[in-house]
Amino acid sequence: MNQTETFQMAGIRCERCVGRLAGALRDHDGLEFANANLMGEVVLSWDEDKTSRDALLAEMARVGFHPQGPIAPS
């Protein structure tokens, strides 16, 4: 089953930040879709049988990006 959520992330300020985030998530098993913009919005869609919300948040935190404010389910 796929899950999709929009995250408001702190620290995304430039195209290089978006690239760093994309690089961290690129090979994450179970991630079906990822999109980030310069306003800090990150949309992720993943297969719950292969990965979890917590695992994706941990991967983003590993490269310096953390949730800011409420996280909205899509």
C-alpha distances in whole Angstrom, upper triangle without the diagonal:
4,7,10,13,17,19,23,24,28,30,29,32,33,31,32,30,27,28,28,24,23,24,23,19,20,19,17,14,11,12,11,14,17,20,22,26,29,29,26,23,20,17,14,10,8,6,6,7,10,11,11,13,16,16,16,19,21,21,22,24,26,27,28,26,25,24,26,26,23,20,18,15,14
4,7,10,14,16,20,21,25,27,25,29,29,28,28,26,23,24,24,21,20,22,20,17,17,17,15,13,9,9,8,10,13,16,19,22,25,25,23,19,16,13,10,7,5,5,6,8,10,10,10,11,15,15,14,16,19,19,19,22,23,24,26,23,22,21,23,24,21,17,16,12,11
4,7,10,13,17,18,22,24,23,26,27,26,27,24,22,23,23,19,19,21,19,16,17,18,15,14,11,10,9,10,12,14,17,20,23,22,20,17,14,11,8,6,5,6,7,10,11,10,9,9,12,13,12,14,17,17,17,20,22,22,23,20,19,17,20,20,17,13,12,9,8
4,7,10,14,15,19,21,20,23,24,23,24,22,19,21,21,17,17,20,18,15,17,18,15,15,12,10,9,9,10,11,13,16,20,19,16,13,11,7,6,4,7,9,10,13,14,12,11,9,13,14,12,13,17,16,16,19,21,21,22,18,18,15,18,18,15,11,10,7,6
4,6,10,12,16,18,17,21,22,21,23,20,17,20,20,16,16,19,18,15,17,19,16,17,14,12,12,11,10,11,12,14,17,16,14,10,8,6,6,7,9,12,12,16,16,14,11,9,12,14,11,11,15,15,14,16,19,19,19,16,15,12,14,14,11,8,6,4,5
4,7,9,13,16,14,17,19,19,20,17,15,18,18,15,15,19,17,15,17,20,17,19,17,14,14,11,10,9,9,11,14,12,10,7,6,4,6,9,12,15,16,19,19,16,14,11,14,15,12,12,15,16,13,16,19,18,18,14,13,10,11,12,10,6,5,6,6
4,6,10,12,12,15,17,18,19,15,14,17,16,13,14,17,16,14,17,19,17,19,18,15,16,13,11,10,9,11,13,11,8,6,5,6,8,11,13,17,17,20,20,16,14,11,12,14,11,9,13,13,11,12,16,15,14,11,9,7,8,9,8,5,6,8,10
4,7,10,10,12,15,16,17,14,13,17,16,13,15,18,17,16,19,22,20,22,21,18,19,16,13,12,10,10,11,8,6,5,6,9,11,15,17,21,21,24,23,20,17,14,15,16,14,11,15,15,12,13,16,15,14,10,8,6,5,7,7,6,8,11,12
4,7,7,10,13,14,15,11,11,14,13,11,13,16,14,14,17,20,18,21,21,18,19,17,13,12,9,10,10,9,5,6,7,10,12,16,18,21,21,24,23,20,17,14,14,15,12,10,12,13,9,10,13,12,10,6,5,4,5,8,10,9,12,14,15
4,6,9,12,14,14,11,12,15,14,12,15,17,16,16,20,22,21,24,24,21,22,20,16,15,12,12,10,9,6,9,10,14,16,19,21,25,25,28,26,22,20,17,17,18,15,12,14,14,11,10,13,12,9,6,6,6,6,9,12,12,15,18,19
4,6,9,12,11,8,10,13,11,10,14,15,15,16,19,21,21,24,24,21,23,21,17,15,12,11,10,10,7,11,12,15,17,21,22,26,26,29,27,24,22,19,19,19,16,14,15,14,11,10,13,10,7,6,7,9,9,13,16,15,18,21,22
4,6,8,9,5,7,10,10,9,11,14,14,15,17,20,20,23,23,20,21,18,14,12,9,8,6,7,5,9,10,13,15,19,21,25,26,29,26,23,22,19,19,19,16,14,16,15,11,12,14,11,9,7,10,11,11,14,16,16,18,20,20
4,7,8,6,8,11,11,11,14,16,16,18,19,23,23,26,27,23,24,21,17,15,11,9,6,7,7,11,13,16,19,22,24,28,29,32,30,27,26,23,23,23,20,18,20,18,15,15,17,14,12,11,13,14,14,17,19,19,20,23,23
4,5,5,7,9,10,11,13,14,16,17,18,22,22,26,26,23,24,20,17,14,11,9,6,9,10,12,14,17,19,22,25,28,30,33,30,27,27,24,25,24,21,20,21,19,16,17,18,14,14,13,16,17,17,20,22,21,23,25,24
4,5,5,6,9,10,10,12,14,15,16,19,20,24,25,21,21,18,15,12,10,8,7,11,11,13,13,16,18,21,23,27,29,31,29,26,26,24,25,24,20,20,21,19,16,18,18,15,15,14,17,18,19,22,24,22,23,25,24
4,5,5,6,9,10,10,12,14,15,18,19,23,24,21,22,19,16,14,12,11,10,13,13,15,15,18,19,22,24,27,29,31,28,26,26,24,24,23,19,19,20,17,14,16,16,12,13,13,16,18,19,23,25,23,25,26,26
4,5,5,6,9,10,11,13,14,17,18,21,22,19,20,18,14,12,10,10,9,11,10,12,12,15,16,20,21,25,26,29,26,23,23,21,21,20,16,16,16,14,11,13,13,9,9,9,13,15,16,19,21,20,21,23,23
4,5,5,6,9,10,11,12,15,16,19,20,16,17,14,11,9,6,7,7,10,9,10,9,12,13,17,19,22,24,26,24,21,21,19,20,19,15,15,16,14,11,13,14,11,11,10,13,15,16,19,20,18,20,21,20
4,5,5,6,9,10,10,14,15,18,19,16,17,15,12,11,9,10,11,14,13,14,12,15,15,18,19,23,25,27,24,21,22,20,21,19,16,16,17,14,12,15,14,11,13,12,16,18,19,23,24,22,23,24,23
4,5,5,6,9,10,13,14,17,19,16,18,16,13,13,11,12,13,15,13,15,13,15,15,18,19,22,24,26,23,20,20,19,19,17,14,14,14,11,9,12,11,7,9,10,13,16,18,22,23,21,23,24,24
4,5,5,6,8,12,12,15,16,13,15,13,10,10,8,11,12,14,11,12,10,12,12,15,16,19,20,23,20,17,17,15,16,14,11,11,12,9,7,10,10,7,9,8,11,13,16,19,20,17,19,20,20
4,5,5,6,9,10,14,15,11,13,11,8,8,8,11,13,15,13,13,10,12,11,14,15,18,20,22,19,17,17,16,17,15,12,13,14,11,9,13,13,10,12,12,14,16,18,21,22,19,20,20,20
4,6,5,8,10,13,15,13,14,13,11,12,12,15,16,18,16,16,14,15,14,16,16,19,21,22,19,17,18,18,18,15,13,14,14,10,10,13,12,9,13,13,16,18,21,24,25,22,23,23,23
4,6,7,8,12,14,11,14,13,11,13,13,15,17,19,16,16,13,15,13,15,15,17,19,20,17,15,15,15,15,12,10,11,11,7,7,10,8,7,10,11,13,16,19,22,22,20,22,22,22
4,6,5,9,10,8,10,10,8,10,11,15,17,18,15,15,12,12,10,12,11,14,16,17,14,12,13,12,13,10,8,10,11,7,8,11,11,10,13,12,14,15,19,21,21,18,20,19,19
4,6,9,10,8,10,10,9,11,13,16,18,20,18,17,14,14,12,13,12,15,17,18,15,13,15,15,17,14,11,14,14,11,11,15,14,13,16,15,18,19,22,25,25,21,22,22,21
4,6,9,8,10,11,11,14,16,20,22,24,21,20,17,16,14,14,12,14,16,16,12,12,14,15,16,13,11,15,14,11,13,16,14,14,18,17,19,21,24,27,26,23,24,23,23
4,6,6,9,11,11,14,16,19,22,23,20,19,15,15,12,12,10,11,13,13,9,8,11,12,13,9,8,12,11,9,11,14,13,14,17,16,17,19,22,24,24,20,21,20,20
4,6,9,11,13,16,18,22,25,26,23,21,18,16,13,12,9,9,11,10,6,7,10,12,13,10,10,14,14,12,14,17,16,17,20,19,20,21,25,27,25,22,23,21,21
4,6,9,11,15,18,21,24,25,22,20,16,14,11,9,6,5,7,8,5,5,8,11,13,10,10,14,14,13,15,18,18,19,21,20,20,20,24,25,24,20,20,18,18
4,6,8,11,14,18,21,22,19,17,13,11,7,6,4,6,9,11,8,7,9,10,12,10,8,12,14,12,13,16,16,17,19,17,18,18,21,23,21,18,18,16,15
4,7,11,14,17,21,22,20,17,13,11,8,5,5,7,10,12,10,10,12,13,16,14,12,15,17,15,16,19,20,20,22,20,20,20,23,24,23,19,18,16,15
4,7,10,14,17,18,16,14,10,8,6,5,7,10,13,15,14,13,14,13,16,15,12,14,17,15,14,18,19,18,20,18,19,18,21,22,21,17,16,15,13
4,7,10,14,15,13,11,7,6,5,7,9,12,15,17,15,14,14,13,15,14,11,13,15,13,12,15,17,16,17,14,16,15,18,20,19,15,15,14,13
4,7,11,12,10,8,6,5,7,9,12,16,18,21,19,17,17,15,18,17,13,14,17,15,13,16,18,16,17,14,16,15,17,19,18,15,15,15,13
4,7,8,7,6,4,6,9,12,15,19,20,23,22,19,18,16,18,18,14,14,16,15,12,15,17,14,14,12,13,13,14,16,17,14,15,15,14
4,5,6,6,7,9,12,15,18,22,24,27,25,23,22,19,21,21,17,17,19,18,14,17,19,16,16,13,15,14,14,17,17,15,16,17,16
4,5,7,9,12,15,19,22,25,27,30,28,25,24,22,23,23,19,18,20,19,15,17,19,16,15,13,14,14,14,16,18,17,18,20,19
4,6,9,12,15,19,22,26,27,30,29,26,24,21,22,23,19,18,20,20,16,17,20,18,16,13,14,13,12,13,15,14,15,18,17
4,6,10,13,16,19,23,24,27,25,22,21,17,18,19,16,14,17,16,12,14,16,14,13,9,10,9,9,11,13,12,13,16,16
4,7,10,13,16,20,21,24,23,20,19,15,17,18,15,13,17,16,13,15,18,16,15,11,11,10,10,11,12,10,10,12,12
4,6,10,13,17,18,21,20,17,15,13,15,15,11,11,14,13,10,13,16,14,14,11,11,10,11,13,13,10,11,12,11
4,7,10,14,15,19,18,15,14,12,15,15,11,12,15,14,12,15,18,17,17,14,14,12,14,15,14,10,10,10,8
4,7,10,12,15,14,12,11,9,12,12,9,10,13,12,11,15,17,16,17,14,14,13,16,17,15,12,11,10,9
4,7,9,12,12,10,10,9,13,13,10,12,15,14,14,17,19,19,20,18,18,16,19,20,18,14,13,11,9
4,6,9,8,7,8,8,12,11,9,12,14,13,14,17,18,19,21,18,18,17,21,21,19,16,15,13,12
4,5,6,6,8,10,13,12,11,15,16,16,17,20,21,22,24,22,21,21,24,24,22,18,18,15,15
4,5,5,6,8,11,11,11,14,15,16,17,20,21,22,24,22,21,20,23,23,21,18,17,14,15
4,6,8,11,13,12,13,16,17,17,20,22,22,24,26,24,24,23,26,27,25,21,21,18,19
4,7,11,12,10,11,15,15,15,17,19,19,21,23,22,22,22,25,27,25,21,21,19,19
4,7,8,7,8,11,11,11,14,16,16,18,20,19,18,18,22,23,21,18,19,17,17
4,5,5,6,9,10,11,13,14,15,18,19,17,16,15,19,20,18,15,16,14,15
4,5,5,6,9,10,11,12,14,16,17,14,13,12,15,16,14,11,12,11,13
4,5,5,6,9,10,10,12,15,15,13,12,11,15,16,15,12,15,14,16
4,6,5,6,9,10,10,13,14,13,13,13,17,19,18,15,17,16,18
4,5,5,6,9,10,11,13,11,11,11,15,17,16,13,15,14,16
4,5,5,6,9,10,11,9,7,8,12,14,14,11,14,14,16
4,5,5,6,9,10,9,9,10,14,16,17,15,17,18,20
4,5,5,7,9,9,10,12,16,18,19,16,19,19,20
4,5,6,7,5,7,9,12,16,16,14,17,17,19
4,5,5,5,5,9,12,15,16,15,18,19,21
4,6,7,9,12,15,19,20,18,21,22,24
4,6,9,13,15,19,20,19,22,23,24
4,7,10,12,16,18,17,20,22,23
4,7,9,13,15,14,17,18,20
4,6,10,12,11,14,17,19
4,6,8,7,11,13,16
4,7,8,11,14,17
4,7,10,13,16
4,6,10,13
4,7,10
4,6
4
